Amino acid sequence: MLKLKSMRDAAPGKRIFVIEDEGEPASGEALDRLASIACRLIQENGLPGDFEVFGVGLLVLNLRASDRSFFHDGIVFAALDAVNDPNRNPTLTQISLEPE
């Protein structure tokens, strides 16, 4: 089960989310699904920025702090729910399987 361990602002324009899976850094495959869902949610809600895998266990939001809102953090939690329990929200789960 993926969990958000922490989040912090890094270089200008980057917010890093530390994601763990059973106490270990999340795999690239899990983070790819997470980033795919999160990016789609950003697009559908007309928000600026994008998410990408930043390394093992790291997801990054590419967006300056001055352009962010609390919705961006909420999108990460929604994407985590979709990855952790695909049957809970089949619409978000399907998003991660569709080609962009």
Residue pairs with C-beta under 8 A, 6 or more apart in sequence:
1 21
1 22
1 84
2 19
2 20
2 21
2 26
2 30
2 34
2 80
2 83
2 84
3 19
3 20
3 21
3 80
4 17
4 18
4 19
4 76
4 77
4 80
5 18
5 19
5 20
5 57
6 17
6 18
7 15
7 16
7 17
7 18
7 73
7 76
8 15
8 16
8 18
9 15
9 16
9 65
10 16
10 60
12 64
13 62
13 63
13 64
14 54
14 60
14 61
14 62
15 60
15 61
15 63
15 65
15 68
15 72
16 54
16 58
16 59
16 60
17 58
17 59
17 60
17 61
17 76
18 25
18 57
18 58
19 25
19 26
19 30
19 31
19 34
19 57
19 58
19 59
19 80
20 26
20 57
21 27
21 30
24 57
25 56
25 57
25 58
26 34
26 56
26 57
27 56
28 53
28 56
30 83
31 53
31 57
31 58
31 59
32 53
33 83
33 96
34 51
34 59
34 76
34 79
34 80
34 83
35 51
35 52
35 53
35 59
35 79
36 95
36 96
36 100
37 78
37 79
37 82
37 83
37 92
37 93
37 95
37 96
38 51
38 59
38 75
38 76
38 78
38 79
39 50
39 51
40 95
40 96
41 75
41 78
41 79
41 92
42 48
42 49
42 50
42 51
42 72
42 75
45 71
45 75
47 69
47 71
47 72
47 75
48 63
48 67
49 61
49 62
49 63
49 67
49 68
49 72
50 61
50 62
50 63
51 59
51 60
51 61
51 62
51 75
51 76
52 59
52 60
52 62
53 59
53 60
54 60
59 76
61 68
61 72
61 76
63 72
78 89
78 92
79 92
81 88
81 89
81 92
82 88
82 89
82 92
82 93
82 95
82 96
83 93
83 96
86 93
87 93
